[in-house]
Amino acid sequence: MDRNLVRGAMLIALTVVLQSLRMVIPLPPMASMFIIGTLVNMMLAVTVRLAGLKPALLAVALLPFFAYIQGQLPIPLLIPVVIGGNAVFVLICHWAWRRGLMLAPLVKTICMFTSSLLLLKILALPEKMVFAIGFMMGWPQMVTGMAGIILARLIVKRAEAL
């Protein structure tokens, strides 16, 4: 148990550092979304596989707050949307590591896109903001989720071989 606790804490810390790269490496917003998004999804999948479900869900709960502080989430009401989408991603990765793993990014994308659009409709925000957030919560989530899983599988394969 102590080993998984330490491993989980280290993986969460590494995930926070990777998510914070946008603060030190000047990237265009689109590149940042795809690169950082892929790295975060990779770390969520690696964490659930190497440290277990509890540390991965803790990371899921913490990361959107850091994203909001860093300016990646424009409104705080999107924090629960991101938590929900990432929780679905982690749960499916935990359940389907050997089979149907690519279902995780699909379900995450559907959850995040529909819930963010519903939230934005309720808030009646300006159309430009709705479009930008809808885009951010749409197909890029699928792309970064799939790329993250591919990288995570490579990392986990090497880590389990040690």
Sequence and secondary structure as in RCSB ss.txt:
>XXXX:A:sequence
MDRNLVRGAMLIALTVVLQSLRMVIPLPPMASMFIIGTLVNMMLAVTVRLAGLKPALLAVALLPFFAYIQGQLPI
PLLIPVVIGGNAVFVLICHWAWRRGLMLAPLVKTICMFTSSLLLLKILALPEKMVFAIGFMMGWPQMVTGMAGII
LARLIVKRAEAL
>XXXX:A:secstr
 HHHHHHHHHHHHHHHHHHTHHHHS   HHHHHHHHHHHHHHHHHHHHHHT HHHHHHHHHHHHHHHHHTTSSSS
GGGHHHHHHHHHHHHHHHHH SSS TTHHHHHHHHHHHHHHHHHHHHHT  HHHHHHHHHHTSHHHHHHHHHHHH
HHHHHHHHHHH 
